[in-house]
């Protein structure tokens, strides 16, 4: 009982501190320590048993080890797009062709194409942000909606849809012996719903903010746009295509390493194509490198909390209760994956923990594996987007330099509420048909 109180208390406290803007290098370990103390977990590694220091640092260092090069190259990619003026050039071209009213649509489409092309959602935010900033500035839209726009195009109707190369759509393949295109018919309906409803809601929120007098507010640390010759818009699009094509073609062979190759190709293509347009290459490298370290550090700090939570007795009991829910098996799987993803702040984490437990049991009961695959994939992308989620923290704080107070609630509407409704729609279609 005490362990459960500590787990829930630590999670709630982490959410509150995150929303209040407390430094995550302090907030996450403190909240993880609360979970450890309430679970009677040793603090220091004096024995071979599980302890707070090892559990937290294993999670922290594991994430750092797995993602460092992707974060570094992704940050450099975005910074080079910004410094050469390629992002501004592409933004101006889009506004000129589509009109300022389509600025939001352009950002959503760019994120969706990259995500469905196999680029990690973390890197999509790094890559598209410079263009999004320029578009929002040209269209005079409130910049606090940039994180929501980036997230909507990345982690909703694309990330968990049939055919997506993102890990959230591939983890079930291992446990269910299905294909990435499992239940594509229902997936298509749900994706269309989420894309349509989410885009309508996003525009409604932005228009309401504009009606209240909100507009784009420049900041001192914004990139300085000097009067100079801009590169052709294609020189900004080509590097994005390089990343997309390399990631897509190498994904099956190199798996996650393909993203490193793709991002390296994108960075080099910017340097080769737009070398003469660099304003200050050395500064772009310094700022990009620092930004990558801040982004991955903040995310790893939260991952460390999840690592401690996962070894607590309360978490183990919660997983056991979630995976043995009575009633419809698909509903039970959706609830289990969603709750576990919320506790760990990770969509892939929710799947990886729940599937080894529910998959054999449900398959033995005759549950359709393709339906289970799609329900698990979609439901993993709902409660995972609570304030402490690594992607949410990175996008809002490190990339967009916003605060949770200003930027999280629009993002939550699109990445929590819309996917939950999407899960309900998928369940209804599976149960009816």
C-alpha positions as CSV (number, residue, x, y, z in Angstrom):
1,X,0.0,0.0,0.0
2,X,2.8,2.4,0.9
3,X,4.6,1.6,-2.3
4,X,1.5,2.4,-4.4
5,X,1.0,5.7,-2.6
6,X,4.7,6.5,-3.2
7,X,4.4,5.6,-6.9
8,X,1.3,7.6,-7.5
9,X,2.5,10.5,-5.3
10,X,5.9,10.5,-7.2
11,X,4.2,10.6,-10.6
12,X,1.7,13.3,-9.6
13,X,4.5,15.4,-8.0
14,X,6.6,15.0,-11.2
15,X,3.7,16.1,-13.3
16,X,3.1,19.2,-11.1
17,X,6.8,20.1,-10.9
18,X,7.1,19.7,-14.7
19,X,4.1,22.0,-15.3
20,X,5.6,24.5,-12.9
21,X,8.8,24.6,-14.9
22,X,11.1,23.1,-12.2
23,X,14.4,21.9,-13.6
24,X,14.0,18.2,-14.5
25,X,17.6,17.4,-13.4
26,X,16.3,18.1,-9.9
27,X,12.6,17.2,-10.2
28,X,12.9,13.8,-11.8
29,X,15.5,12.3,-9.3
30,X,13.6,13.8,-6.3
31,X,10.4,12.2,-7.4
32,X,12.1,8.9,-8.2
33,X,13.7,9.0,-4.7
34,X,10.2,9.3,-3.2
35,X,9.1,6.2,-5.1
36,X,12.3,4.3,-3.9
37,X,11.8,5.3,-0.3
38,X,8.1,4.3,-0.2
39,X,9.1,0.9,-1.8
40,X,11.7,0.2,0.8
41,X,14.4,0.2,-1.9
42,X,18.0,0.6,-1.0
43,X,19.3,4.1,-1.9
44,X,23.0,3.3,-2.4
45,X,24.5,0.3,-4.3
46,X,25.9,-1.5,-1.2
47,X,24.5,-4.9,-2.2
48,X,23.6,-6.7,-5.5
49,X,19.9,-6.0,-4.9
50,X,17.9,-3.4,-6.7
51,X,18.7,0.1,-5.5
52,X,17.8,3.7,-6.3
53,X,21.1,4.9,-7.7
54,X,21.7,2.0,-10.0
55,X,18.1,1.8,-11.2
56,X,17.9,5.6,-11.9
57,X,21.3,5.8,-13.6
58,X,20.7,2.6,-15.7
59,X,17.6,4.3,-17.1
60,X,19.4,7.6,-17.6
61,X,22.6,6.2,-19.1
62,X,20.7,3.7,-21.2
63,X,18.7,6.4,-22.9
64,X,21.8,8.6,-23.4
65,X,23.7,5.7,-24.9
66,X,20.9,4.7,-27.3
67,X,20.0,8.2,-28.5
68,X,23.0,10.5,-28.2
69,X,24.0,10.6,-31.9
70,X,20.4,11.0,-33.1
71,X,19.9,13.9,-30.8
72,X,23.2,15.5,-31.8
73,X,22.8,15.1,-35.5
74,X,19.1,16.1,-35.3
75,X,19.9,19.3,-33.5
76,X,22.7,20.1,-35.9
77,X,20.4,19.5,-38.8
78,X,17.8,21.9,-37.5
79,X,20.4,24.5,-36.6
80,X,22.0,24.3,-40.1
81,X,18.6,24.7,-41.7
82,X,18.1,27.8,-39.6
83,X,21.6,29.4,-40.0
84,X,21.8,29.0,-43.8
85,X,18.4,30.6,-44.2
86,X,17.1,27.4,-45.9
87,X,14.2,27.1,-43.3
88,X,13.2,30.7,-43.9
89,X,13.3,30.1,-47.7
90,X,11.1,27.1,-47.5
91,X,8.7,28.8,-45.2
92,X,8.4,31.9,-47.5
93,X,7.8,29.6,-50.5
94,X,5.1,27.7,-48.7
95,X,3.4,30.9,-47.5
96,X,3.7,32.4,-51.0
97,X,2.1,29.3,-52.6
98,X,-0.5,28.3,-50.0
99,X,-1.1,31.5,-48.2
100,X,-0.5,32.4,-44.6
101,X,-3.7,30.6,-43.5
102,X,-2.1,27.3,-44.5
103,X,1.0,27.7,-42.3
104,X,-0.2,25.2,-39.7
105,X,-1.2,22.7,-42.4
106,X,2.3,22.9,-43.9
107,X,4.0,22.1,-40.6
108,X,1.6,19.2,-39.9
109,X,2.2,17.7,-43.3
110,X,6.0,18.1,-43.0
111,X,6.0,16.3,-39.7
112,X,3.6,13.6,-40.9
113,X,5.7,12.8,-44.0
114,X,8.9,12.5,-42.0
115,X,7.3,10.4,-39.3
116,X,5.7,8.0,-41.7
117,X,9.0,7.9,-43.6
118,X,10.7,6.4,-40.6
119,X,12.4,9.5,-39.0
120,X,12.1,9.3,-35.2
121,X,9.5,11.6,-33.7
122,X,12.3,13.3,-31.6
123,X,14.3,14.1,-34.7
124,X,11.2,15.3,-36.6
125,X,10.7,18.1,-34.0
126,X,14.4,19.1,-34.4
127,X,14.2,19.1,-38.2
128,X,10.9,20.9,-38.7
129,X,11.0,23.5,-35.9
130,X,13.1,26.1,-37.8
131,X,10.6,26.0,-40.6
132,X,7.7,26.1,-38.2
133,X,9.1,29.1,-36.4
134,X,9.4,31.0,-39.7
135,X,5.9,30.0,-40.8
136,X,4.3,31.0,-37.6
137,X,6.3,34.3,-37.6
138,X,5.2,35.1,-41.2
139,X,1.6,34.2,-40.5
140,X,1.7,36.0,-37.1
141,X,0.4,33.0,-35.2
142,X,1.0,32.5,-31.4
143,X,4.2,30.6,-31.1
144,X,3.0,28.6,-28.0
145,X,1.1,26.4,-30.5
146,X,4.2,25.3,-32.3
147,X,4.8,22.3,-29.9
148,X,1.2,21.2,-30.3
149,X,1.5,21.5,-34.1
150,X,4.8,19.5,-34.2
151,X,3.4,16.8,-31.9
152,X,0.1,16.5,-33.8
153,X,1.9,15.8,-37.0
154,X,4.3,13.3,-35.4
155,X,2.7,11.3,-32.6
156,X,-0.9,10.9,-33.4
157,X,-2.3,9.8,-36.8
158,X,1.1,8.7,-38.2
159,X,3.1,7.2,-35.4
160,X,0.7,4.3,-34.6
161,X,-1.0,3.8,-37.9
162,X,-0.7,0.7,-40.1
163,X,2.5,0.7,-42.2
164,X,4.3,3.2,-40.0
165,X,8.0,2.3,-39.5
166,X,8.0,3.9,-36.1
167,X,8.8,1.5,-33.2
168,X,5.3,1.9,-31.7
169,X,3.9,0.1,-34.7
170,X,6.6,-2.6,-34.8
171,X,6.9,-3.8,-31.2
172,X,3.6,-5.8,-31.5
173,X,5.0,-7.7,-34.5
174,X,7.5,-9.5,-32.2
175,X,4.9,-10.7,-29.8
176,X,1.9,-11.3,-32.1
177,X,3.5,-12.5,-35.3
178,X,1.6,-9.9,-37.3
179,X,2.8,-7.4,-39.9
180,X,3.1,-3.6,-39.6
181,X,0.0,-3.4,-41.8
182,X,-2.2,-5.3,-39.2
183,X,-5.9,-4.3,-39.4
184,X,-5.1,-1.5,-41.9
185,X,-8.7,-0.9,-42.7
186,X,-9.6,0.1,-39.2
187,X,-6.3,1.9,-38.8
188,X,-7.1,4.0,-41.9
189,X,-10.5,5.0,-40.5
190,X,-9.0,6.0,-37.1
191,X,-6.1,7.8,-38.8
192,X,-8.4,9.9,-40.9
193,X,-10.6,10.7,-37.9
194,X,-7.6,11.7,-35.8
195,X,-6.1,13.8,-38.6
196,X,-9.4,15.6,-39.3
197,X,-10.6,16.1,-35.8
198,X,-7.2,17.1,-34.5
199,X,-6.6,19.6,-37.3
200,X,-10.0,21.2,-36.8
201,X,-9.4,21.5,-33.0
202,X,-5.9,22.9,-33.5
203,X,-7.2,25.6,-35.8
204,X,-10.0,26.4,-33.4
205,X,-7.6,26.8,-30.5
206,X,-5.3,29.1,-32.5
207,X,-8.2,31.2,-33.8
208,X,-9.6,31.6,-30.3
209,X,-6.1,32.7,-29.1
210,X,-5.9,35.2,-31.9
211,X,-9.4,36.5,-31.1
212,X,-8.1,37.2,-27.5
213,X,-5.3,39.3,-28.9
214,X,-2.5,36.7,-29.1
215,X,0.1,36.9,-31.9
216,X,3.6,35.9,-32.7
217,X,6.0,37.4,-30.0
218,X,9.7,37.6,-31.0
219,X,12.3,36.8,-28.4
220,X,15.9,37.9,-27.9
221,X,17.2,34.4,-28.6
222,X,15.4,34.0,-31.8
223,X,17.6,33.5,-34.9
224,X,18.5,36.9,-36.4
225,X,17.3,37.2,-39.9
226,X,19.7,39.5,-41.7
227,X,19.2,41.0,-45.1
228,X,21.0,38.7,-47.4
229,X,20.5,36.5,-50.4
230,X,18.5,33.4,-49.5
231,X,19.1,30.0,-50.9
232,X,16.5,28.5,-53.3
233,X,13.7,26.7,-51.4
234,X,14.7,23.4,-53.0
235,X,18.0,23.6,-51.1
236,X,16.0,23.3,-47.9
237,X,13.7,20.6,-49.2
238,X,16.5,18.4,-50.6
239,X,18.2,17.7,-47.2
240,X,14.8,16.8,-45.7
241,X,14.3,14.3,-48.6
242,X,17.8,12.9,-48.0
243,X,16.9,12.2,-44.4
244,X,13.5,10.7,-45.4
245,X,14.9,8.5,-48.2
246,X,17.9,7.2,-46.4
247,X,15.8,6.4,-43.3
248,X,13.2,4.6,-45.3
249,X,15.6,2.6,-47.5
250,X,18.0,1.6,-44.7
251,X,15.4,1.0,-41.9
252,X,15.0,-2.8,-42.5
253,X,18.8,-3.4,-42.7
254,X,20.2,-1.1,-40.1
255,X,17.2,-0.6,-37.8
256,X,17.8,2.4,-35.4
257,X,21.3,2.9,-36.8
258,X,19.7,3.9,-40.1
259,X,18.5,7.1,-38.5
260,X,22.1,8.1,-37.7
261,X,23.1,7.5,-41.3
262,X,20.1,9.4,-42.5
263,X,20.7,12.4,-40.3
264,X,24.4,12.5,-41.2
265,X,23.4,12.5,-44.8
266,X,21.0,15.3,-44.2
267,X,23.6,17.4,-42.3
268,X,26.3,16.8,-45.0
269,X,23.8,17.7,-47.8
270,X,23.0,21.0,-46.1
271,X,26.7,21.8,-45.8
272,X,27.4,20.8,-49.5
273,X,24.4,22.6,-51.0
274,X,24.2,25.7,-48.8
275,X,27.8,26.2,-47.7
276,X,28.1,29.7,-49.0
277,X,24.8,30.7,-47.3
278,X,26.1,30.0,-43.7
279,X,25.9,33.0,-41.5
280,X,28.0,31.7,-38.7
281,X,28.8,28.0,-39.0
282,X,30.9,27.7,-35.9
283,X,28.2,29.3,-33.8
284,X,25.5,27.0,-35.3
285,X,27.6,24.0,-34.4
286,X,28.1,25.2,-30.8
287,X,24.5,26.1,-30.3
288,X,23.3,22.9,-31.9
289,X,25.5,20.8,-29.8
290,X,24.5,22.5,-26.6
291,X,20.9,22.2,-27.5
292,X,21.3,18.5,-28.1
293,X,22.8,18.0,-24.7
294,X,20.1,19.9,-22.9
295,X,17.4,18.0,-24.9
296,X,18.7,14.5,-24.3
297,X,19.6,15.3,-20.6
298,X,16.1,16.5,-19.8
299,X,14.6,13.4,-21.5
300,X,17.1,11.0,-19.8
301,X,16.2,12.5,-16.4
302,X,12.6,11.6,-16.9
303,X,13.5,8.1,-18.3
304,X,15.4,7.6,-15.1
305,X,12.2,8.2,-13.1
306,X,10.5,5.5,-15.2
307,X,13.3,3.1,-14.6
308,X,12.9,3.4,-10.8
309,X,9.2,3.2,-11.0
310,X,9.3,0.0,-13.0
311,X,11.2,-1.9,-10.3
312,X,8.9,-0.8,-7.5
313,X,6.5,-3.4,-6.0
314,X,3.6,-1.1,-6.7
315,X,4.4,-0.9,-10.4
316,X,4.6,-4.7,-10.6
317,X,1.3,-5.0,-8.8
318,X,-0.3,-2.4,-11.1
319,X,0.9,-4.2,-14.2
320,X,-0.5,-7.4,-12.9
321,X,-3.9,-5.9,-12.2
322,X,-4.0,-4.1,-15.6
323,X,-3.1,-7.2,-17.6
324,X,-5.7,-9.4,-15.9
325,X,-8.7,-7.1,-16.2
326,X,-12.0,-9.0,-16.7
327,X,-14.3,-8.3,-19.7
328,X,-13.5,-7.7,-23.4
329,X,-9.8,-8.6,-24.0
330,X,-9.2,-5.8,-26.5
331,X,-10.6,-3.2,-24.0
332,X,-8.4,-4.8,-21.3
333,X,-5.3,-4.6,-23.5
334,X,-6.1,-0.9,-24.4
335,X,-6.4,0.1,-20.7
336,X,-3.4,-1.9,-19.7
337,X,-1.1,-0.4,-22.3
338,X,-2.4,3.1,-21.8
339,X,-2.0,3.1,-18.1
340,X,1.5,1.5,-18.2
341,X,2.6,4.0,-20.9
342,X,1.3,6.8,-18.7
343,X,3.2,5.6,-15.6
344,X,6.4,5.2,-17.6
345,X,5.9,8.2,-19.8
346,X,6.7,6.1,-22.8
347,X,4.5,4.6,-25.5
348,X,7.1,1.9,-26.4
349,X,7.6,1.2,-22.7
350,X,3.9,0.6,-22.2
351,X,3.9,-1.9,-25.1
352,X,7.2,-3.6,-24.1
353,X,6.0,-4.2,-20.5
354,X,2.4,-5.2,-21.3
355,X,2.7,-7.3,-24.4
356,X,4.9,-10.1,-23.0
357,X,2.2,-10.6,-20.3
358,X,-1.1,-10.2,-22.3
359,X,-0.1,-11.5,-25.7
360,X,0.2,-15.2,-24.9
361,X,-2.8,-15.1,-22.7
362,X,-5.1,-13.4,-25.2
363,X,-3.8,-15.4,-28.2
364,X,-4.6,-18.6,-26.3
365,X,-8.1,-17.2,-25.8
366,X,-8.6,-16.8,-29.5
367,X,-8.2,-13.0,-29.7
368,X,-7.6,-11.8,-33.3
369,X,-3.9,-10.9,-33.3
370,X,-4.3,-8.2,-35.9
371,X,-7.0,-6.5,-33.9
372,X,-4.9,-6.7,-30.8
373,X,-1.9,-5.3,-32.6
374,X,-3.7,-2.2,-33.8
375,X,-5.4,-1.6,-30.4
376,X,-2.1,-1.9,-28.6
377,X,-0.4,0.5,-31.0
378,X,-3.0,3.2,-30.9
379,X,-3.6,3.0,-27.2
380,X,0.1,3.3,-26.5
381,X,0.1,6.8,-28.0
382,X,-2.5,8.3,-25.6
383,X,-1.6,8.6,-21.9
384,X,2.1,8.4,-22.8
385,X,1.9,12.1,-23.6
386,X,1.4,13.3,-20.0
387,X,3.6,16.3,-19.0
388,X,6.6,14.1,-18.0
389,X,6.8,12.3,-21.3
390,X,10.3,12.5,-22.8
391,X,9.2,13.7,-26.2
392,X,6.8,16.3,-24.6
393,X,9.6,17.7,-22.4
394,X,12.1,17.8,-25.3
395,X,9.7,19.4,-27.7
396,X,8.3,22.0,-25.4
397,X,11.4,23.0,-23.4
398,X,14.5,22.1,-25.3
399,X,13.4,22.6,-28.9
400,X,10.7,25.3,-28.8
401,X,12.0,26.9,-25.6
402,X,8.4,27.2,-24.2
403,X,7.0,26.5,-20.8
404,X,4.5,23.7,-20.0
405,X,2.1,26.3,-18.6
406,X,1.8,28.0,-22.0
407,X,2.3,25.1,-24.4
408,X,1.3,21.8,-22.8
409,X,-2.5,22.1,-22.8
410,X,-3.0,22.5,-26.6
411,X,-0.5,19.7,-27.0
412,X,-2.4,17.5,-24.5
413,X,-5.7,18.1,-26.4
414,X,-4.2,16.7,-29.6
415,X,-1.9,14.0,-28.3
416,X,-4.0,12.7,-25.3
417,X,-7.7,13.4,-25.9
418,X,-7.7,12.8,-29.7
419,X,-5.8,9.4,-29.4
420,X,-8.1,8.3,-26.6
421,X,-11.1,8.9,-28.8
422,X,-9.3,7.1,-31.6
423,X,-8.8,4.1,-29.4
424,X,-12.5,4.1,-28.5
425,X,-13.3,4.3,-32.2
426,X,-11.0,1.4,-33.1
427,X,-12.5,-0.7,-30.3
428,X,-16.0,0.1,-31.4
429,X,-15.2,-0.9,-35.0
430,X,-13.6,-4.2,-33.9
431,X,-16.5,-5.1,-31.6
432,X,-19.2,-4.2,-34.1
433,X,-17.6,-5.8,-37.1
